[in-house]
Amino acid sequence: MRWSISVRADGDRIMEREEIVEFADAVAPWQGIASGIGSSSYAAQLVIEADDSDKAVDIAIGVFTDAAQKAGLPPWPAAWAESMSEEQEFEEYG
């Protein structure tokens, strides 16, 4: 099953445009989008294949952490994660 997973890390400084652009490139292989320009956090939404939500979140946090490291972002821990299955998304947004 495909899951849309949103993950955010919060920190102590403002993220620059160039940093988030690098992060967006790093999450792109997972149909990812990145955000955080001008805020004291960075986030990504990823598409993950997994049997259940818990496994999808675990995988996404690993991908998120690796992508942040690849992009040279501060090593802030994931502070928040949310999952939505493809089926839930179709039901909610039609």
CYANA upper distance limits for C-alpha pairs under 8 A (distance plus 0.5 A):
  1 MET  CA     49 GLU  CA      6.07
  1 MET  CA     50 ALA  CA      6.11
  1 MET  CA     51 ASP  CA      6.34
  1 MET  CA     52 ASP  CA      7.99
  1 MET  CA     85 SER  CA      7.83
  1 MET  CA     86 GLU  CA      7.96
  2 ARG  CA     47 VAL  CA      7.07
  2 ARG  CA     48 ILE  CA      6.14
  2 ARG  CA     49 GLU  CA      5.07
  2 ARG  CA     50 ALA  CA      6.97
  2 ARG  CA     85 SER  CA      6.61
  2 ARG  CA     86 GLU  CA      6.25
  3 TRP  CA     47 VAL  CA      6.06
  3 TRP  CA     48 ILE  CA      5.67
  3 TRP  CA     49 GLU  CA      6.74
  3 TRP  CA     50 ALA  CA      7.75
  3 TRP  CA     53 SER  CA      7.78
  3 TRP  CA     56 ALA  CA      7.13
  3 TRP  CA     83 SER  CA      6.97
  3 TRP  CA     84 MET  CA      6.12
  3 TRP  CA     85 SER  CA      4.89
  3 TRP  CA     86 GLU  CA      6.31
  4 SER  CA     45 GLN  CA      7.15
  4 SER  CA     46 LEU  CA      6.16
  4 SER  CA     47 VAL  CA      5.21
  4 SER  CA     48 ILE  CA      6.97
  4 SER  CA     83 SER  CA      6.21
  4 SER  CA     84 MET  CA      5.72
  4 SER  CA     85 SER  CA      6.69
  4 SER  CA     86 GLU  CA      7.60
  5 ILE  CA     45 GLN  CA      5.97
  5 ILE  CA     46 LEU  CA      5.70
  5 ILE  CA     47 VAL  CA      6.80
  5 ILE  CA     48 ILE  CA      7.62
  5 ILE  CA     56 ALA  CA      7.85
  5 ILE  CA     57 VAL  CA      6.97
  5 ILE  CA     60 ALA  CA      7.09
  5 ILE  CA     81 ALA  CA      7.41
  5 ILE  CA     82 GLU  CA      6.16
  5 ILE  CA     83 SER  CA      5.00
  5 ILE  CA     84 MET  CA      7.02
  6 SER  CA     43 ALA  CA      7.70
  6 SER  CA     44 ALA  CA      6.21
  6 SER  CA     45 GLN  CA      4.75
  6 SER  CA     46 LEU  CA      6.92
  6 SER  CA     81 ALA  CA      5.92
  6 SER  CA     82 GLU  CA      5.73
  6 SER  CA     83 SER  CA      6.99
  7 VAL  CA     43 ALA  CA      6.00
  7 VAL  CA     44 ALA  CA      6.02
  7 VAL  CA     45 GLN  CA      6.95
  7 VAL  CA     60 ALA  CA      8.11
  7 VAL  CA     61 ILE  CA      7.45
  7 VAL  CA     64 PHE  CA      7.75
  7 VAL  CA     78 ALA  CA      7.08
  7 VAL  CA     79 ALA  CA      8.16
  7 VAL  CA     80 TRP  CA      6.20
  7 VAL  CA     81 ALA  CA      4.85
  7 VAL  CA     82 GLU  CA      7.20
  8 ARG  CA     41 SER  CA      7.36
  8 ARG  CA     42 TYR  CA      6.28
  8 ARG  CA     43 ALA  CA      4.63
  8 ARG  CA     44 ALA  CA      7.13
  8 ARG  CA     78 ALA  CA      6.09
  8 ARG  CA     79 ALA  CA      6.31
  8 ARG  CA     80 TRP  CA      5.79
  8 ARG  CA     81 ALA  CA      7.00
  9 ALA  CA     41 SER  CA      5.97
  9 ALA  CA     42 TYR  CA      6.06
  9 ALA  CA     43 ALA  CA      6.79
  9 ALA  CA     76 TRP  CA      6.24
  9 ALA  CA     77 PRO  CA      6.17
  9 ALA  CA     78 ALA  CA      4.93
  9 ALA  CA     79 ALA  CA      5.55
  9 ALA  CA     80 TRP  CA      7.47
 10 ASP  CA     40 SER  CA      6.62
 10 ASP  CA     41 SER  CA      4.72
 10 ASP  CA     42 TYR  CA      7.24
 10 ASP  CA     76 TRP  CA      6.97
 10 ASP  CA     77 PRO  CA      7.98
 10 ASP  CA     78 ALA  CA      7.89
 10 ASP  CA     79 ALA  CA      6.81
 11 GLY  CA     40 SER  CA      5.98
 11 GLY  CA     41 SER  CA      6.16
 11 GLY  CA     76 TRP  CA      6.65
 12 ASP  CA     40 SER  CA      6.46
 13 ARG  CA     39 SER  CA      8.23
 13 ARG  CA     40 SER  CA      5.62
 13 ARG  CA     41 SER  CA      8.45
 14 ILE  CA     37 ILE  CA      8.14
 14 ILE  CA     38 GLY  CA      6.04
 14 ILE  CA     39 SER  CA      5.50
 14 ILE  CA     40 SER  CA      4.96
 14 ILE  CA     41 SER  CA      7.84
 15 MET  CA     19 GLU  CA      7.17
 15 MET  CA     20 ILE  CA      7.66
 15 MET  CA     36 GLY  CA      6.77
 15 MET  CA     37 ILE  CA      5.83
 15 MET  CA     38 GLY  CA      5.86
 15 MET  CA     39 SER  CA      6.21
 15 MET  CA     40 SER  CA      6.52
 15 MET  CA     41 SER  CA      7.41
 15 MET  CA     42 TYR  CA      7.78
 16 GLU  CA     20 ILE  CA      7.15
 16 GLU  CA     37 ILE  CA      6.02
 16 GLU  CA     38 GLY  CA      6.61
 17 ARG  CA     21 VAL  CA      6.72
 17 ARG  CA     37 ILE  CA      5.66
 17 ARG  CA     38 GLY  CA      7.83
 18 GLU  CA     22 GLU  CA      6.78
 19 GLU  CA     23 PHE  CA      6.75
 19 GLU  CA     71 ALA  CA      7.32
 19 GLU  CA     72 GLY  CA      7.90
 19 GLU  CA     73 LEU  CA      7.23
 20 ILE  CA     24 ALA  CA      6.51
 20 ILE  CA     34 ALA  CA      7.09
 20 ILE  CA     35 SER  CA      6.97
 20 ILE  CA     36 GLY  CA      7.00
 20 ILE  CA     37 ILE  CA      6.72
 20 ILE  CA     42 TYR  CA      7.95
 21 VAL  CA     25 ASP  CA      6.88
 21 VAL  CA     34 ALA  CA      8.27
 22 GLU  CA     26 ALA  CA      6.84
 22 GLU  CA     71 ALA  CA      5.63
 23 PHE  CA     27 VAL  CA      6.84
 23 PHE  CA     34 ALA  CA      7.01
 23 PHE  CA     67 ALA  CA      6.89
 23 PHE  CA     68 ALA  CA      6.59
 23 PHE  CA     70 LYS  CA      8.24
 23 PHE  CA     71 ALA  CA      5.55
 23 PHE  CA     73 LEU  CA      8.23
 24 ALA  CA     28 ALA  CA      6.53
 24 ALA  CA     32 GLY  CA      7.49
 24 ALA  CA     33 ILE  CA      6.29
 24 ALA  CA     34 ALA  CA      5.41
 24 ALA  CA     35 SER  CA      8.40
 24 ALA  CA     44 ALA  CA      8.44
 26 ALA  CA     67 ALA  CA      5.53
 26 ALA  CA     68 ALA  CA      8.02
 26 ALA  CA     70 LYS  CA      7.26
 26 ALA  CA     71 ALA  CA      6.97
 27 VAL  CA     31 GLN  CA      7.53
 27 VAL  CA     32 GLY  CA      5.33
 27 VAL  CA     33 ILE  CA      7.21
 27 VAL  CA     34 ALA  CA      7.88
 27 VAL  CA     44 ALA  CA      7.96
 27 VAL  CA     46 LEU  CA      7.76
 27 VAL  CA     63 VAL  CA      8.22
 27 VAL  CA     64 PHE  CA      7.84
 27 VAL  CA     67 ALA  CA      6.49
 28 ALA  CA     32 GLY  CA      5.17
 28 ALA  CA     33 ILE  CA      7.25
 30 TRP  CA     46 LEU  CA      6.04
 30 TRP  CA     47 VAL  CA      5.97
 30 TRP  CA     48 ILE  CA      7.43
 31 GLN  CA     46 LEU  CA      6.46
 31 GLN  CA     47 VAL  CA      6.34
 32 GLY  CA     44 ALA  CA      6.94
 32 GLY  CA     45 GLN  CA      5.86
 32 GLY  CA     46 LEU  CA      4.94
 32 GLY  CA     47 VAL  CA      7.19
 33 ILE  CA     44 ALA  CA      5.96
 33 ILE  CA     45 GLN  CA      5.90
 33 ILE  CA     46 LEU  CA      7.40
 34 ALA  CA     42 TYR  CA      7.85
 34 ALA  CA     43 ALA  CA      6.15
 34 ALA  CA     44 ALA  CA      4.83
 34 ALA  CA     45 GLN  CA      7.13
 35 SER  CA     42 TYR  CA      6.26
 35 SER  CA     43 ALA  CA      5.73
 35 SER  CA     44 ALA  CA      6.76
 36 GLY  CA     40 SER  CA      7.76
 36 GLY  CA     41 SER  CA      6.13
 36 GLY  CA     42 TYR  CA      4.83
 36 GLY  CA     43 ALA  CA      6.69
 37 ILE  CA     42 TYR  CA      8.14
 44 ALA  CA     64 PHE  CA      7.70
 46 LEU  CA     60 ALA  CA      7.38
 48 ILE  CA     56 ALA  CA      6.46
 48 ILE  CA     59 ILE  CA      7.89
 48 ILE  CA     60 ALA  CA      7.24
 49 GLU  CA     56 ALA  CA      7.24
 50 ALA  CA     55 LYS  CA      6.60
 50 ALA  CA     56 ALA  CA      5.69
 51 ASP  CA     55 LYS  CA      7.37
 51 ASP  CA     56 ALA  CA      7.96
 52 ASP  CA     56 ALA  CA      6.73
 53 SER  CA     57 VAL  CA      6.63
 53 SER  CA     83 SER  CA      6.83
 53 SER  CA     84 MET  CA      8.19
 53 SER  CA     85 SER  CA      8.08
 54 ASP  CA     58 ASP  CA      6.75
 55 LYS  CA     59 ILE  CA      6.70
 56 ALA  CA     60 ALA  CA      6.53
 56 ALA  CA     83 SER  CA      8.19
 57 VAL  CA     61 ILE  CA      6.58
 57 VAL  CA     81 ALA  CA      7.54
 57 VAL  CA     82 GLU  CA      7.97
 57 VAL  CA     83 SER  CA      7.26
 58 ASP  CA     62 GLY  CA      6.99
 59 ILE  CA     63 VAL  CA      6.76
 60 ALA  CA     64 PHE  CA      6.37
 61 ILE  CA     65 THR  CA      6.52
 61 ILE  CA     78 ALA  CA      7.54
 62 GLY  CA     66 ASP  CA      6.62
 63 VAL  CA     67 ALA  CA      6.48
 64 PHE  CA     68 ALA  CA      6.58
 65 THR  CA     69 GLN  CA      6.74
 65 THR  CA     75 PRO  CA      8.21
 65 THR  CA     77 PRO  CA      8.38
 65 THR  CA     78 ALA  CA      8.38
 66 ASP  CA     70 LYS  CA      6.62
 67 ALA  CA     71 ALA  CA      6.58
 68 ALA  CA     72 GLY  CA      6.67
 68 ALA  CA     73 LEU  CA      5.64
 68 ALA  CA     74 PRO  CA      7.95
 68 ALA  CA     75 PRO  CA      7.79
 69 GLN  CA     73 LEU  CA      6.35
 69 GLN  CA     74 PRO  CA      8.05
 69 GLN  CA     75 PRO  CA      7.42
 84 MET  CA     88 GLN  CA      6.60
 84 MET  CA     89 GLU  CA      6.92
 85 SER  CA     89 GLU  CA      6.72
 86 GLU  CA     90 PHE  CA      6.77
 87 GLU  CA     91 GLU  CA      6.76
 88 GLN  CA     92 GLU  CA      6.56
 89 GLU  CA     93 TYR  CA      6.29
 89 GLU  CA     94 GLY  CA      7.91
 90 PHE  CA     94 GLY  CA      5.20
